[in-house]
Amino acid sequence: MYSETLWRLLPFISLLLVLGCLEHLKPWRPSDSFRSTRWRNHISLQLLAMALIKLVVPVSLMGVAMWGQQHGWGLMLLSPLPTPIAWIATLVLMDLAIYGQHRVMHRLPALWRLHRLHHSDRMLDVTTALRFHPLEMLLSLFWKMAVVLVLGASAEVVLLFEILLSSAALFNHANIRLNPVLERCLRCFVVTPDMHRVHHARVASETDSNFGFCLSCWDRWFQTYSAKSAQGEAVDIGLNEFSAPRENRVLDMLTQPWR
């Protein structure tokens, strides 16, 4: 358990700090004057979510994977695929499952009430990747547990996927400006910050697009892809009904679904 936490935290904290520095050096949009407050409040929200999950769910996602493997659960255990191919297939299918979860969070009103906290951020930066309601993170964990059991994912693949997913979330929310050529090349395979900013636009049709977190192919295949915002560089981020500065306070973020 200790080593699992270490393996997940080290890449996460390292990338968080690196992207935070890049946001300062080459930002997509100038930072507001409350940058330190955003970091403090979003990290606090994430810590509260982690505490809730530890309290409610006594087993980790890797623990679920090991239990499933011991009891012969999962499609991959029935597959004749070589282990490396099975690992890649499992990672891809888990990413598809997160894409599907994200679309459902936007479609069902009760789930949108939780998820809209993430979209109420008026300025995207790397800490927006931490701005999820604890109840949404708990539901997401239950969904990932079900997916792990259905697929028969190994503990090693689950750990790798969790590292990739959190790293992708930090990257595509980062307030950084990529070289245009590099950005176009990257988005052929993965979700880039420019691509994900469209998803955070105030325009509803753009908010309901670009649902991917890691791989960009799902949005193209399921026709939810938007290449760029109609507003261009001036894209307005956030939600009209939760635009007041107080919406960034921890207590207000926690109570937002019921307001």
Steps between C-alpha positions, in 0.01 A plus 500: 500500500780741588686429177180543296440843653862596439491390137188707441600810694854547373411542129191703593678751723798523264284575196282741700807705593656485152179614330451766766842641410424485126174688561707778650757500219277457196131538590214465254315774689645733769442371854259684725610651831356209699732229366629397844143492635390275214783257571418491871124456454519243222759292684285520815200375300705209369619407849141501626403269213786264583394494866139421404607216273726352770211518746236346273705254293750295704658339192703660220443459128811281486357289780184447294714401202692243706176357640357469148813325375495255791138410429539477123284799415527693177506485123878524470547182701302318231691666217779318310684830450867514604548687826644824349212524250247423773646778715474753214145389419401535865646852522314605185169353618534663841555835330186438293312430824610838641385669179160333543482599866575861408218512246254357754605764756390764249183322393330413831380806699580352842856417396545833322427675831815336636711535187412865435730596790787408271360720223430798726869589511537837326865447412658172400835402644666180613309506832166485316582131463450478878169688501258209525231455761588223749173321425581497128841352575337234716255408222788497251688253719199265510477519120870424457470206740223352288703553181807338656300192597328469161829529313705292743768768512815413691617711792801617297279622214266674743791683662636603159157620388449707815838668444419566133150630576609744771795615286272557200254699714779727627637548148177577317381749763834682516509870416789455255551597137641225280676552170220483236672228298564290811140553614356382167720190506421415861124532466502230233563260787436664838281774643690830507434814708367685190261216426374472858449877540215474250330260743513769771346773284180668618326410172290190575567330165875531562474386862333186365798412283857376544423261787826305474767508770790299358440386142348747255360234265179440696362847429570459130350153482186587700457839330551715809813671370537878471826617346480848650263737674290735289640775723857413406767619744239711680309191615306578817553233768256397774127504574282810508312398815815440705730781395531685833844491670346331806442187290872424539479468878514144631168511688320652201650238269377223728147640521469601134308186387213595729483865398 
